[in-house]
Amino acid sequence: MAHPSVCVTYMARVTIFNYQQYRHIEAQGWILGWAWAKKEVIWSMQGKEATMQGDCSKFHGDVPNCCKKDPTIVDPLLGVPYSAQSANCRKGGVLSSYVQDPLNSVASFQIVVG
């Protein structure tokens, strides 16, 4: 596999809104998952974390954050280092309803994919 400086990488910001009028997303929180179309990996994330790294054994030196074909992303709980946080993170997946508390109805994170 190519080194990340050789392969094509991109950064994305993912934002989740709870537009439900009176229903909060309670403790245990939201979980976001998908399946990659090709052989993408998550090189790094800021603000959230993958639940499993997957098999990254073909990488040497720089190892991706997650090599799973179908990553699952969660909101980290308190205690995450400041350098790993982003705006609207560290809510443990809990989101208020937009109508009742617009500022706390959003979660977002950055992801670098290659």
Secondary structure, 3 states (H helix, E strand, C coil): CCCCCCCCCEEEEEEEECCCCCCCECCCCCEEECCCCCCCCEEEEECCEECCCCCCCCCCCCCCCECCCCCEEECCCCCCCHHHCCCCCCCCCCECCCCCCHHHCEEEEEEEEC
